[in-house]
């Protein structure tokens, strides 16, 4: 009878473990990101041309496409020293240990116990007056074995849930790695962009000084006025006020990069990046939507949460069914150490315990209902994450197309403004133009210079952000070793 019970229980256990497997969400039906297809990037005279490579895989070290040795070295130090990445890796290790703890319930537990007691019995306390109190020693030792399982596979479902959460944490590590590499590249480009803007402001200030000197020369020659001198001086002072905010932004970017490398700002200063030290990536890989959902760490993490929520339903369901515990003990119990290993001291026990829920006030059914509702909420969150990622990619595709248009417009505006400024100064020296007209033309030239510097840097920034939005190719250069690459659609 006992064999039949155990055999039937094992069959039910195997059936419960293999029932209702998790099914991942279906691949998206979209074939592109924008309503009008992948946009084309305008070729700009005198600047690098870019184009989208739809369906091409991203390089694991995508930042090397900018061809900056200093940037490559900094990325190596950042991956080694970043505290957020280290924290994510340690949390992943803890999640892995949690799976191992839960998986221990899939196997019998074997323990060994030994005890030595000094005991006193008082028979008179229970009415046996003819027996005086007696003191004696009791010794025992031996192993015990126990194994618990449920008809609905409670432990396997809990292990599955924790494995899904471990996968979520692995995605967190990959996300931390992607965020780190993207942030370092972004800060490097930001530093180069701010330095370009500072250089433009310094050139503007040099122009202001030239204009002031021109006005002073005109005043000395009797053709200018003191009002013109004060106006030019005011223009110079006003343009100088643009430098402190830019220098503050530069300091903030430098400090942020130091923190990304796990350094204090006082202990490390990044290189003086310049836009000229970067090469704009010519080819921009664009993964298809069916591949993107298997590449972006945030989507993979959301899917892991969905898997965990699905397994949680199995856990809640298993709690509605009986649990069976098999236990066995064998050992010795004796009153004197000299009796150890004596056959007369041998003791053993074997038992089966069945615990089945009968009435819990509806709490177990409510737990299952809550798990099912949580699954629906996590599913909606997963779908929202996918939609948000598609929108982010669409924004960047359009942004890169508009960046080239903006650069071409800024180039034309800068060339026109510089020519107009040169003509207005000549006209002022000939007495055909007043100072206000010169300053107006100079202000347009200044705006064009700053706009050109920003347009040039924006192409680098949007290119880097597109690589990040595509998942950064972490599977080709994983921060955590994996047994297999992400699934391909």
C-alpha positions in Angstrom: 0.0 0.0 0.0 2.8 2.4 0.9 4.5 1.7 -2.4 1.3 2.4 -4.3 0.9 5.7 -2.4 4.4 6.8 -3.2 4.3 5.8 -6.8 1.0 7.6 -7.4 2.3 10.7 -5.6 5.4 10.8 -7.8 3.3 10.5 -11.0 1.1 13.4 -9.8 4.2 15.4 -8.9 5.8 14.9 -12.4 2.5 15.8 -14.0 2.2 19.0 -11.9 5.7 20.0 -12.7 5.2 19.8 -16.5 1.7 21.4 -16.7 0.9 24.9 -17.8 4.3 25.9 -19.0 5.1 29.6 -19.5 4.5 30.9 -23.0 6.5 34.0 -23.9 4.6 36.9 -25.6 4.2 36.7 -29.4 6.6 38.6 -31.6 5.4 42.1 -32.7 3.7 42.3 -36.0 5.2 45.7 -36.9 7.9 45.6 -39.6 9.1 49.2 -39.1 9.1 52.0 -36.6 7.7 55.0 -38.5 4.6 55.4 -40.6 6.5 56.3 -43.7 9.2 53.7 -43.3 12.9 54.2 -42.4 13.8 57.8 -43.3 16.8 58.7 -45.4 19.6 60.9 -44.1 20.5 64.0 -46.2 24.0 64.2 -47.5 25.6 67.4 -46.2 28.5 69.0 -48.2 31.7 69.0 -46.2 30.4 66.7 -43.5 30.3 62.9 -43.0 27.4 61.2 -44.7 25.3 58.6 -42.8 22.8 55.9 -43.7 20.7 53.4 -41.9 21.5 49.7 -42.3 18.1 48.0 -41.6 18.5 44.5 -40.1 22.2 44.7 -39.5 23.5 43.5 -36.1 25.1 46.0 -33.8 28.7 45.7 -32.7 29.3 44.7 -29.1 31.7 47.6 -28.7 29.7 50.1 -30.7 31.6 53.0 -29.2 34.7 52.0 -31.1 32.9 53.3 -34.3 33.7 56.8 -33.1 37.4 55.9 -33.5 38.5 57.6 -30.3 41.4 55.9 -28.4 40.8 58.0 -25.3 37.1 57.1 -25.3 37.9 53.4 -25.7 40.2 53.5 -22.7 37.7 55.3 -20.5 35.0 52.7 -21.3 37.3 49.9 -20.1 37.9 51.7 -16.8 34.2 52.5 -16.5 33.2 48.9 -16.9 35.8 47.9 -14.3 35.0 50.6 -11.7 31.4 51.7 -12.0 29.6 51.1 -8.7 26.1 50.7 -10.2 27.3 47.9 -12.4 29.1 46.2 -9.5 25.9 46.5 -7.4 23.8 45.0 -10.2 26.2 42.0 -10.5 26.2 41.4 -6.8 22.4 41.5 -6.7 22.4 39.0 -9.6 24.6 36.7 -7.6 22.2 36.9 -4.7 19.3 36.1 -7.0 21.2 33.0 -8.2 21.7 31.9 -4.7 18.0 32.4 -3.9 17.2 29.9 -6.8 19.7 27.4 -5.3 18.0 27.8 -1.9 14.6 27.1 -3.3 15.8 24.2 -5.5 17.0 22.5 -2.4 13.4 21.6 -1.8 13.4 19.4 -4.8 15.6 16.9 -3.0 15.4 15.0 0.2 16.8 16.7 3.3 19.3 14.6 5.3 20.3 15.7 8.8 22.3 14.2 11.6 21.6 14.9 15.3 23.3 14.0 18.5 22.3 14.8 22.0 23.4 14.2 25.6 20.9 14.9 28.4 21.1 14.7 32.2 17.5 14.0 33.3 15.7 13.6 36.7 12.4 11.9 37.0 10.2 12.4 40.1 7.6 9.5 40.2 6.1 10.8 43.4 4.8 13.8 41.5 2.5 11.5 39.5 1.4 9.4 42.4 4.0 6.6 42.5 5.1 6.9 46.1 7.1 3.8 46.2 9.7 5.1 43.7 12.2 7.7 44.8 13.4 10.4 42.4 16.0 9.1 40.0 18.7 10.9 38.0 20.2 9.4 34.8 21.9 10.3 31.5 20.2 9.9 28.1 22.3 9.8 24.9 21.0 9.7 21.3 22.5 10.0 17.8 21.5 9.2 14.2 20.5 10.6 10.8 17.0 11.6 9.7 15.6 12.0 6.2 12.6 14.0 5.0 11.1 14.9 1.7 8.1 17.1 1.0 6.2 17.6 -2.2 2.8 18.8 -3.3 0.3 17.4 -5.7 0.5 20.6 -7.8 4.3 21.1 -7.8 4.6 23.9 -5.3 8.4 23.8 -5.0 9.1 23.5 -8.8 6.8 26.5 -9.4 8.6 28.5 -6.8 11.9 27.6 -8.3 10.6 28.6 -11.7 9.4 32.0 -10.3 12.8 32.6 -8.7 14.6 31.6 -11.9 12.5 34.2 -13.8 13.4 36.8 -11.2 17.1 35.8 -11.7 16.6 36.4 -15.4 15.1 39.8 -14.5 18.2 40.7 -12.5 20.4 39.5 -15.3 18.6 42.0 -17.6 19.2 44.6 -14.9 23.0 43.9 -15.2 22.8 44.2 -19.0 20.7 47.4 -18.6 23.3 48.8 -16.2 26.0 48.0 -18.6 24.1 49.6 -21.5 23.3 52.7 -19.5 26.9 53.0 -18.3 28.5 52.7 -21.8 25.8 55.0 -23.3 26.3 57.5 -20.5 30.1 57.6 -20.8 29.8 58.2 -24.6 27.2 60.8 -24.1 29.2 62.6 -21.5 32.3 62.5 -23.8 30.3 64.0 -26.7 28.7 66.5 -24.3 32.2 67.6 -23.2 33.3 68.0 -26.8 30.1 69.9 -27.6 30.5 72.3 -24.7 34.1 72.9 -25.6 33.1 73.7 -29.2 30.5 76.1 -27.9 33.1 77.7 -25.6 35.4 78.0 -28.6 32.6 79.7 -30.5 31.9 82.2 -27.7 35.7 82.9 -27.4 35.7 83.6 -31.2 32.7 85.9 -30.7 34.4 87.7 -27.9 37.5 88.1 -30.1 35.1 89.6 -32.8 33.7 91.9 -30.2 37.1 93.1 -29.2 37.9 93.7 -32.9 34.7 95.7 -33.3 35.5 97.7 -30.2 38.9 98.5 -31.5 37.4 99.5 -34.8 35.0 101.9 -33.1 37.9 103.4 -31.1 39.9 103.9 -34.2 36.9 105.6 -35.8 36.6 107.8 -32.8 40.2 108.7 -32.9 39.9 109.6 -36.6 36.9 111.8 -35.7 34.4 109.6 -37.5 32.9 107.8 -34.5 31.2 108.8 -31.3 31.5 107.9 -27.6 28.1 106.3 -27.8 29.4 103.8 -30.4 32.3 103.0 -28.0 30.0 102.4 -25.1 27.7 100.3 -27.3 30.5 98.1 -28.5 31.8 97.8 -24.9 28.4 96.7 -23.7 28.2 94.1 -26.5 31.6 92.7 -25.4 30.5 92.5 -21.8 27.2 90.9 -22.6 28.9 88.1 -24.7 31.4 87.4 -21.9 28.5 86.5 -19.7 27.8 83.4 -21.9 31.1 81.8 -20.8 30.5 81.1 -17.1 27.3 79.0 -17.7 29.1 76.9 -20.4 32.1 76.4 -18.2 29.8 75.3 -15.4 28.1 72.8 -17.7 31.6 71.5 -18.7 32.5 71.0 -15.1 29.3 69.2 -14.4 29.9 66.8 -17.4 33.4 66.2 -16.2 32.3 65.4 -12.7 29.6 63.1 -14.0 32.1 61.2 -16.1 34.4 60.8 -13.1 31.5 59.3 -11.1 30.7 56.9 -14.0 34.2 55.6 -13.7 33.8 55.1 -9.9 36.1 58.0 -9.1 35.7 61.1 -7.1 35.8 64.3 -9.2 38.8 65.5 -7.2 40.7 62.3 -8.0 40.3 62.2 -11.8 39.7 64.5 -14.7 38.6 63.3 -18.1 40.5 64.1 -21.3 39.7 67.3 -23.2 37.5 65.7 -25.8 36.9 67.6 -29.1 34.5 67.0 -31.8 37.4 66.7 -34.2 38.7 63.7 -32.2 35.6 61.7 -33.0 34.6 60.1 -36.3 30.9 60.1 -37.1 29.7 56.5 -37.7 28.7 56.2 -41.3 26.6 53.1 -41.0 23.8 53.0 -38.4 22.4 49.5 -37.8 18.7 49.4 -37.2 17.3 46.1 -35.9 13.8 45.0 -36.9 11.1 45.2 -34.3 11.0 41.4 -34.0 14.6 41.4 -33.0 14.5 44.5 -30.8 12.2 42.8 -28.3 15.0 40.2 -27.7 17.8 42.8 -27.5 16.8 45.6 -25.2 17.4 44.8 -21.6 14.4 46.8 -20.4 12.1 44.6 -22.6 13.9 41.4 -21.5 13.5 42.5 -17.9 9.8 43.2 -18.4 9.4 39.7 -20.0 11.2 38.2 -17.0 8.7 39.9 -14.7 5.9 38.4 -16.8 7.4 35.0 -16.5 7.7 35.4 -12.7 4.1 36.5 -12.5 3.0 33.5 -14.5 4.9 31.2 -12.2 3.4 33.0 -9.2 0.0 31.8 -10.4 1.3 28.2 -10.3 2.6 28.8 -6.7 -0.8 30.2 -5.6 -2.6 27.3 -7.3 -0.3 24.7 -5.7 -1.2 26.0 -2.2 -4.8 24.8 -2.8 -3.6 21.2 -2.9 -2.2 18.8 -0.3 1.4 18.5 0.6 3.0 15.1 1.5 6.0 14.8 3.7 7.9 11.5 3.9 10.2 11.2 6.9 12.5 8.5 8.3 14.8 8.4 11.3 17.3 5.8 12.4 19.6 6.0 15.3 20.6 4.9 18.8 19.4 5.9 22.2 21.2 4.7 25.3 21.8 5.6 29.0 25.5 5.0 29.1 28.2 5.7 26.5 29.4 2.1 26.9 26.1 1.1 25.1 26.9 2.9 21.9 26.7 0.7 18.8 24.8 -1.9 20.9 22.1 -3.5 18.8 19.7 -3.1 21.7 20.1 0.7 21.5 18.9 0.9 17.9 15.7 2.9 17.2 14.0 3.9 14.0 10.8 5.5 12.7 9.1 6.0 9.3 6.1 8.1 8.5 4.0 9.8 6.0 2.3 13.1 6.7 -0.4 14.6 4.5 -1.5 18.2 5.0 -4.4 19.5 3.0 -6.1 22.9 3.2 -9.7 22.6 4.2 -10.9 26.1 5.2 -8.8 29.3 5.2 -11.6 31.8 5.0 -11.1 32.2 1.2 -7.6 33.5 1.6 -6.0 30.9 -0.7 -8.5 31.5 -3.5 -7.9 35.3 -3.0 -4.1 34.7 -3.3 -4.6 32.9 -6.7 -7.0 35.6 -7.9 -4.4 38.3 -6.9 -1.7 36.4 -8.7 -3.8 36.3 -11.9 -4.6 40.0 -11.7 -0.9 40.7 -11.1 -0.1 38.8 -14.2 -2.5 40.9 -16.3 -0.9 44.1 -14.8 2.6 42.9 -15.6 1.5 41.9 -19.2 0.2 45.4 -19.8 3.4 46.8 -18.4 5.4 44.6 -20.8 3.4 45.8 -23.7 3.8 49.4 -22.7 7.6 48.9 -22.5 7.6 47.5 -26.0 5.6 50.4 -27.3 7.8 52.9 -25.6 10.9 51.3 -27.0 9.5 51.5 -30.5 8.6 55.1 -30.1 12.1 55.9 -28.8 13.7 54.3 -31.9 11.3 56.1 -34.2 12.2 59.4 -32.5 15.9 58.8 -33.0 15.5 57.7 -36.7 13.6 61.0 -37.4 16.0 63.0 -35.3 19.0 61.8 -37.3 17.3 62.6 -40.5 16.4 66.1 -39.2 20.0 66.5 -37.8 21.4 66.4 -41.3 18.8 68.9 -42.5 19.7 71.2 -39.5 23.4 70.9 -40.1 22.9 71.9 -43.8 20.8 74.9 -42.8 23.2 76.0 -40.1 26.1 75.7 -42.5 24.3 77.9 -45.0 23.3 80.4 -42.2 26.9 80.5 -40.9 28.4 81.2 -44.3 25.9 83.8 -45.1 26.2 85.5 -41.7 30.0 85.6 -41.8 29.9 87.2 -45.3 27.3 89.7 -44.1 29.5 90.6 -41.1 32.5 91.1 -43.2 30.6 93.4 -45.6 29.0 95.4 -42.7 32.4 96.1 -41.1 33.8 97.3 -44.4 30.8 99.5 -44.9 31.1 100.9 -41.4 34.7 101.8 -42.0 33.6 103.6 -45.2 31.0 105.5 -43.3 28.1 103.9 -45.1 26.7 101.9 -42.1 26.2 102.8 -38.5 27.4 100.7 -35.5 24.0 99.2 -34.7 23.8 97.6 -38.1 27.2 96.1 -37.6 26.2 94.7 -34.2 23.0 93.3 -35.6 25.0 91.5 -38.3 27.5 90.4 -35.8 24.8 89.0 -33.5 23.4 86.9 -36.4 26.9 85.6 -37.1 27.3 84.7 -33.4 24.0 82.8 -33.3 25.0 80.9 -36.5 28.3 79.9 -35.0 26.7 78.5 -31.9 24.0 76.8 -33.9 26.6 75.2 -36.1 28.5 73.8 -33.2 25.3 72.4 -31.6 24.1 70.9 -34.9 27.5 69.1 -35.4 27.5 67.7 -31.9 23.8 66.7 -32.1 24.6 64.2 -34.9 27.1 62.4 -32.6 24.7 62.4 -29.6 21.8 61.0 -31.6 24.0 58.4 -33.2 25.1 57.2 -29.8 21.6 57.2 -28.5 20.4 55.1 -31.4 23.0 52.5 -30.6 21.7 52.4 -27.0 18.1 52.3 -28.1 18.9 49.3 -30.3 20.2 47.4 -27.2 23.9 48.3 -27.5 24.9 44.9 -28.8 25.6 43.7 -25.2 25.1 40.0 -26.4 28.2 40.4 -28.5 30.1 41.7 -25.5 28.2 40.5 -22.4 28.8 42.1 -19.0 27.7 38.7 -17.5 28.6 35.5 -19.3 25.6 33.7 -20.7 25.1 30.1 -21.8 23.4 31.2 -25.0 22.8 34.4 -27.0 19.4 36.1 -27.0 16.8 34.4 -29.1 16.6 35.5 -32.7 13.2 35.9 -34.4 
